[in-house]
């Protein structure tokens, strides 16, 4: 299943949360499996560890590299104003779907 952007999976017919949508978009990556996508159901809506955006949490999971994590965080802060779901929503710079697309783009 190939879609153009990660948000194509977000709350559409797939009914995936932000974290799951990023993982589904990156399904061809070796660290992503249907079981992992299912496990990330618990990481949407601000429930990722430390309140981090689920989309950001998912892309960091895919790339287990601390240097990349810092790069991803910088990109998120520049675009969304924060790395945490609550602050991103409060700031209103990006929608959840936009965060999903940002994380999908980072994964490319």
PyMOL commands that set and color helices and strands:
alter all, ss='L'
color gray80, all
select helices_A, chain A and resi 6-8+18-25+34-43+49-51+54-62+66-80+85-91+96-107
alter helices_A, ss='H'
color red, helices_A
deselect
rebuild
show_as cartoon
